[in-house]
Amino acid sequence: MPLIKPFKGLRPSPENASEVIAPPYDVISFQEACDLAKNKPNSFLHISRPEIDLPSGTNPYSSEVYARGATTLKGMIESGVLFRDDQECFYVYELTHQAISQKGLVLSASIAAYDQNIIRKHEFTRPEKEDDRVRQIDTLSAQTGPVLLAYPTQAEVDSILVSSSTSEPDVDVIAEDGVRHRVWVVSDASTVKSLQRLFDQFHALYIADGHHRSAAASRVHKLRSIDESKQVDATSEGYFLAVAFPQQQMKILPYNRVVTDLNGLTEEAFLGKIADKFKVTRSNEPLAPDRKGVIGLYLGGSWYRLVADNLPISANPVDCLDVSMLSNLILGPILGIHDLRKDKRIDFVGGVRGVSELSKRVDAGEMACAFSLFPTGIQELISIADSGEVMPPKSTWFEPKLADGLVSLVLD
């Protein structure tokens, strides 16, 4: 069973790439999607968020939404905005933003390896989000949102990626958020074989972002495999779209929390309960924790620094995460929030938005308090995945984000 395979990528023609490129469907709101796609008929958001082209108030999970996305995809192919490569290729994908630069490989990853935990997970999925991706993939008959994978440092793979990206890129665009996306087609047969051989030697790959996409791809594969009316091509149906980066290049930002109420407590009583577990000091500035064991709290117009230096050491790597410390010591026992996947009293704010977004939401009266966290480390993620454990929801925010629309995997 090959761990990865090349594929005939569906991608924008060079002159259309700057309009087609879009942020991932799940990191922007409906209104942000509308604004970004305005006056851009070829934006991939018309495929990934097709509800923006339907009457206001349309249920985003209605059948007409998925059908509209499929119609738009077909139209963009027929018009030549998108085209499909004639031969199976890999693609080098470089992301550059400010001081961050990372270079990875666009590939199709084995669903069998995913099912056997060779491609390893670290989060549970939410059923409604997974169902949404199943319907989207099955209706489009394509995987358009890549899964972000990490692979162990391997000098030979890194060297091939560098040597394969010395020429002019096939795509070179700067997205709305300032991130530069460059893509090179890797079609040389010997290079393709070398990459497959090297990846097959990895004991595991790790899902960094895209648990719902990978889980949905596995479900679609199973559905189509038992449906005799559909011709299953193992080359595409048995694989999912992914981009793999060397783990040392991957940048994780914190995934912060905001809470709607104090579970019936006054602000003073809430701080008192926290002080039983943490050393609490007021901060004169917005607090982005600078090390593990420190949590920032915004409450009542003030920032507080919560320090837990004397906690017992656990053999379970999940318990050692700062997101777990917050859940185990504050969210659960004090605020009564025990299920982060389902509780409507908590929301999550990606670290790219900064701590100012936390105070903004509290000051607006939308939330009662906010917590800023130190980011989870990539090695922590790998250790948890290797141990078969699962992180709390929303433990990692990877930045910069992969774009939608630059390379898609068609399910033949």
Helices and strands as residue ranges (DSSP letters): E 4-5, E 10-12, G 14-16, H 17-20, H 30-37, H 45-48, G 50-53, H 63-78, E 82-84, E 90-97, E 100-110, H 111-115, E 119-120, H 127-140, E 142-143, E 147-151, H 155-163, E 171-174, E 180-186, H 189-200, E 205-209, H 211-225, H 234-237, E 239-246, G 247-249, E 252-253, E 255-259, H 267-275, E 279-283, E 294-299, E 302-307, H 322-326, I 327-331, E 346-350, G 351-353, H 356-363, E 369-372, H 378-387, E 397-398, E 409-410
